[in-house]
Amino acid sequence: MVVKRPLVTVTVALVLGLLAAPVAADYKPEFKTSIVVSEQTPWGQAANRFATAVRYRTQGRINIKNYFDGQLFADKQTAEFPLLQQGVADFALGSTINWSAQVKELNLFALPFMFPSYQALDAVQASEPGRRLFKLIEQKGVVPIAWGENGFRELTNSKRPVRRPEDLQGLKVRVVGIPIFVETFRALGANPVTMNLGEMLAALQQGTIDGQENPIALIVPYRFWSVHKYITLWHYAVDPVILAVSAKTWVSLSAEDRTIVRKIGEEVMAVQKKEAREGLEGAMTALDILQRIYGMEGVHLSPGDVKAFRDKTRPVYTKWAEEIGADLVRSAETIVESAK
């Protein structure tokens, strides 16, 4: 006699598996991506590229809408990561600075004058420290897909060239509302003012602040050159971008679509990182453009000049190395040293 029970059991298991597996019909009509900057930046352009490619490669199953200029978090930059955790935002191209309020280890990239080059940054991201950071983010309900780039943060101001720490004395400089940035500028004698990007743009136009710190990639689209004559290239901190997805959104996707999203994300962000760095190595084409076309006066610090700033901010570095995790910082320092 043939026993058919195993067939029934298999059939039931298959049905239950199908019920548990996400299918396209279950997908919501719109997936939201949060971006703090404008569509005109390399960061914003990558978001458009990602949305278009994902929609095409999934045959319209995943329809992403980009929300630029911090629309999803009402310009409160440090609120972006919780939106991902909650699933209010499905995706984000987020700055490690803005996410460091919830993932303190991301302050690694804001340690003053730690990263001397893109080569050193790439080596850290590709090695154990980078993998550890991605695991920490995932443990908090957000799935990282790939590293991107906002760039080294440089200083612009309307008052005077900044070549030495003394030149910062008393300057009112806008910084992101993260403690390590406030402490760094206070150590240099400046008067740091915390405000979000939207508030800063208004303050610049009104002349209520003297300076700001941001990567070169944002200086042209946000017209900082129209209010600030001076730019100092000092690479005092670096601002990686991470393309990530809410864990709640991630589990709602089929295995096939998760593979597609991850592959596209990695490819798009590799291009984004390259574009964000164009003209910032070698001949410094971007600085030439800011000087020749927009009339800015550039100060490119030598290693000796940078050392004076590094020495002034060493107490901040030491304090935050403990906050971040001494073992993580030491691991990154070893990699940076070998990458020089």
Sequence and secondary structure as in RCSB ss.txt:
>XXXX:A:sequence
MVVKRPLVTVTVALVLGLLAAPVAADYKPEFKTSIVVSEQTPWGQAANRFATAVRYRTQGRINIKNYFDGQLFAD
KQTAEFPLLQQGVADFALGSTINWSAQVKELNLFALPFMFPSYQALDAVQASEPGRRLFKLIEQKGVVPIAWGEN
GFRELTNSKRPVRRPEDLQGLKVRVVGIPIFVETFRALGANPVTMNLGEMLAALQQGTIDGQENPIALIVPYRFW
SVHKYITLWHYAVDPVILAVSAKTWVSLSAEDRTIVRKIGEEVMAVQKKEAREGLEGAMTALDILQRIYGMEGVH
LSPGDVKAFRDKTRPVYTKWAEEIGADLVRSAETIVESAK
>XXXX:A:secstr
    HHHHHHHHHHHHHHHHS  GGGS S EEEEESS TTSHHHHHHHHHHHHHHHHTTTSS EEEE TTGGGTT
 GGGHHHHHHHTSSSEEEEEHHHHTTT GGGGGGGSTT   SHHHHHHHHHSHHHHHHHHHHHHTTEEEEEEEEE
EEEEEEESS    SGGGGTT EEEE S HHHHHHHHHTT EEEE  HHHHHHHHHHT  SEEEEEGGGTTTTTGG
GT  EEEEEEEEEEEEEEEEEHHHHTTS HHHHHHHHHHHHHHHHHHHHHHHTTSSTT HHHHHHHHTT  EEEE
  HHHHHHHHHHTHHHHHHHHHHH HHHHHHHHHHHHHH 
